[in-house]
Amino acid sequence: MGRTRKHTRRRPRANPHGVLTVHGGTFGFVRTAEGEYFIPESKMAGAFDGDLVEIAPLPAHGAQKGAAEERLAARILRVIDRAHDTVVGRYEVAEPFGVVVPEDRNISYDIFTMRADFPDVPDGALVRVRMTAYPSRHEAACGVIEEVLGTAEEATISVDAIVARNKLETVFSEGALAEAQAAQLDEVGALAAGYRDVRDRCVFTIDPADARDFDDALSLDPAQDFLRDGAVWRLGVHIADVSYYVPWNSSLDLDARRRATSVYLVDRVIPMLPEQLSNGLCSLNPNETRRCMTCDVYLDQDWKAVGYDIYPALMRSQARLTYGQVQQALDGDAALPDDIMQRVRFLSQFAKARIAARQAAGGLDFDFPEARVALDDDGKPVRVDLRRKTEATSLVEEAMILANEVVAQHLSERGFPALYRVHEKPSPDSLAALLPVLQEFSWFSRISPERFVAGDAHAIARVLSESQGRLEGNLVQTLVLRAMKRAAYKPTCDGHFGLASEAYTHFTSPIRRYPDLVVHRMLRAQLTRRPQKFEQEVAALPWIAEHASDMERVAEKTARQSQELKLIEYMAGFLGEAFDATVSGVASYGMYVSLDNTAEGMVAARYLGDEYFACDAVRYQLVGQDSGKVFRLGQRVRVVLVAADAKAGRLDFRLEK
């Protein structure tokens, strides 16, 4: 009797998905759940750097050979989601075409436009082109020119390219400019509307030396004259009253809502509001009357809050101080006016007490240096300034955190609609992935792995504190930070894990952050009366929260890219020199290193030695297959700079011999 075949339908096998990372405009890598795949230049299938792609593994004989074993290789089947709908590049006349050569060297496809459609674009101009067709086996990449950004001779052209690549608005609408120009302080109207007059209080701002807009100011006074049980101090946090000048659905509001944030680039600021407001009426400039929203917090002798008042006010800053000035004064190396100096000293005590209390509650503290590239008048980099937390920055930061918590609690307890700054606890999977590394250190035996993986804030904080000052401290802090979820804006009060706060919002920077402006409007509506179209504002909160979170990421990316550009230009003057560095990432093709000035680059696998180095993604390390030599995340190494390519956005290093 013959065998019968069962006609069962097989479930189609799912191909791996991942984001394509291109190197040198030729080959690429795609990291997937199944592992990392090498993509040869001939198998890119028209995909661009950053595209989400579907891949098919290549047979073993087509894989990329390593020194000791084969590396997984694949070809791209299709692009699932495009990362670039516009591209910035150089325009070259090639009748009947205008060819755009991408500035991003990891995009290796020229983009064709019709010269007749854009006859006035000069040869060599920098342009932004919108893609109409992506490259394929049968068609070249095509597009239409959206904007001419400048010429090669302009000093700021590279930063302009970064701005254009990230699609940031740089021009305000005529309506917004007209509204900003027409804005007036109107002191009499403010007092008649119920604003309190606090211009007799000792109020001052503390900001970076290069700051141009000042949206927060501080005051601190003895509170024995105020009817608050146990109050010893009255801390005043005075925030620019932007909501008065930017009403809902005005032209100013629509422009600010789209931008969602100011963007602080290496050589300029792209403000959320026109300068007439951001540097003028809304900026708490010294010796000028300004509208503000004041949050007075009453503190006991241990600097704990025992009460608060929130109200609109007229204020006048008595001094514009810098972080450097204040720190020098606290160190005894400079003098401030007596009335301000006394308050600064007490504010420093306040900040230390607040930090200690938050740490006791399970708050997390990451302290990474922030690099700022200083430019000369021609836009050329001259040095790198590293900024770290100081007593001066902490006293301002702690006052702002407290005000944000008070406002969030005030609105939340009353069930009033608002936007909150939410930071969720890390996922157990992200923390569990760190155990193989952490368990290599003897001090981790004093910490419960179960509590750590469960996201217990005190266990995570102890990991940070135990590793501090040790050789592995930088590694541990980096890994834990990467395991954290990203804070975001939400219309629900879900707490802030990193700050150990049950209620948190952004209230203190309405000049540069749209969510803060929204919170001011909600606060004003709760304190006084609901304005017209209030229901429209409330209905828009979920969309605004998501949009603001997205634009925050775009702004951070753009700012980082502009700093990196000038940092690479700066490093080009040090070719052939050796530097101390820290391993900041590992991959099958080499390792990333970060210099002490935060410049980051690649040590290609060929510079690690004659043997093949396998990537151990679990332990974040590269292991030599013959010698067993290990390079791991956080390890200190000595490297030599061999190439600095600002256009490609990369630094290349080799190990010092």
Stockholm file with secondary structure:
# STOCKHOLM 1.0

chainA/1-657         MGRTRKHTRRRPRANPHGVLTVHGGTFGFVRTAEGEYFIPESKMAGAFDGDLVEIAPLPAHGAQKGAAEERLAARILRVIDRAHDTVVGRYEVAEPFGVVVPEDRNISYDIFTMRADFPDVPDGALVRVRMTAYPSRHEAACGVIEEVLGTAEEATISVDAIVARNKLETVFSEGALAEAQAAQLDEVGALAAGYRDVRDRCVFTIDPADARDFDDALSLDPAQDFLRDGAVWRLGVHIADVSYYVPWNSSLDLDARRRATSVYLVDRVIPMLPEQLSNGLCSLNPNETRRCMTCDVYLDQDWKAVGYDIYPALMRSQARLTYGQVQQALDGDAALPDDIMQRVRFLSQFAKARIAARQAAGGLDFDFPEARVALDDDGKPVRVDLRRKTEATSLVEEAMILANEVVAQHLSERGFPALYRVHEKPSPDSLAALLPVLQEFSWFSRISPERFVAGDAHAIARVLSESQGRLEGNLVQTLVLRAMKRAAYKPTCDGHFGLASEAYTHFTSPIRRYPDLVVHRMLRAQLTRRPQKFEQEVAALPWIAEHASDMERVAEKTARQSQELKLIEYMAGFLGEAFDATVSGVASYGMYVSLDNTAEGMVAARYLGDEYFACDAVRYQLVGQDSGKVFRLGQRVRVVLVAADAKAGRLDFRLEK
#=GR chainA/1-657 SS CCCCCCCCCCCCCCCCEEEEEEETTTEEEEEETTEEEEECGGGCTTCCTTCEEEEEECCGGGSEECSSSEECBEEEEEEEECSCSEEEEEEEEETTEEEEEESSTTCCCCEEEEGGGSTTCCTTCEEEEEEEECCCSSCCEEEEEEEEEECTTCTTHHHHHHHHHTTCCCSCCHHHHHHHHHCCCCHHHHHHTTCEECTTSCCEEEECTTCCCCCEEEEEEECTTSCCTTCCEEEEEEEECHHHHSCTTSHHHHHHHHHCBCEECSSCEECSSCHIIIIIITSCCBTSEEEEEEEEEEECTTSCEEEEEEEEEEEEBSEEEEHHHHHHHHTTSSCCCHHHHHHHHHHHHHHHHHHHHHHHTTCCCCCCCEEEEEECTTSCEEEEEEECCCHHHHHHHHHHHHHHHHHHHHHHHTTCCCCEEEBCCCCHHHHHTTHHHHTTSGGGGGSCHHHHHTTCHHHHHHHHHHHTTSTTHHHHHHHHHHHSCCCEEESSCCCBTTTTBSSCCCCSCTTTBHHHHHHHHHHHHHHSCCCTTHHHHHHHHHHHHHHHHHHHHHHHHHHHHHHHHHHHHHHGGGTTCEEEEEEEEEETTEEEEEETTSCEEEEEGGGTCSSCEEEETTTTEEEETTTCCEEETTCEEEEEEEEEETTTTEEEEEECC
#=GC SS_cons         CCCCCCCCCCCCCCCCEEEEEEETTTEEEEEETTEEEEECGGGCTTCCTTCEEEEEECCGGGSEECSSSEECBEEEEEEEECSCSEEEEEEEEETTEEEEEESSTTCCCCEEEEGGGSTTCCTTCEEEEEEEECCCSSCCEEEEEEEEEECTTCTTHHHHHHHHHTTCCCSCCHHHHHHHHHCCCCHHHHHHTTCEECTTSCCEEEECTTCCCCCEEEEEEECTTSCCTTCCEEEEEEEECHHHHSCTTSHHHHHHHHHCBCEECSSCEECSSCHIIIIIITSCCBTSEEEEEEEEEEECTTSCEEEEEEEEEEEEBSEEEEHHHHHHHHTTSSCCCHHHHHHHHHHHHHHHHHHHHHHHTTCCCCCCCEEEEEECTTSCEEEEEEECCCHHHHHHHHHHHHHHHHHHHHHHHTTCCCCEEEBCCCCHHHHHTTHHHHTTSGGGGGSCHHHHHTTCHHHHHHHHHHHTTSTTHHHHHHHHHHHSCCCEEESSCCCBTTTTBSSCCCCSCTTTBHHHHHHHHHHHHHHSCCCTTHHHHHHHHHHHHHHHHHHHHHHHHHHHHHHHHHHHHHHGGGTTCEEEEEEEEEETTEEEEEETTSCEEEEEGGGTCSSCEEEETTTTEEEETTTCCEEETTCEEEEEEEEEETTTTEEEEEECC
//
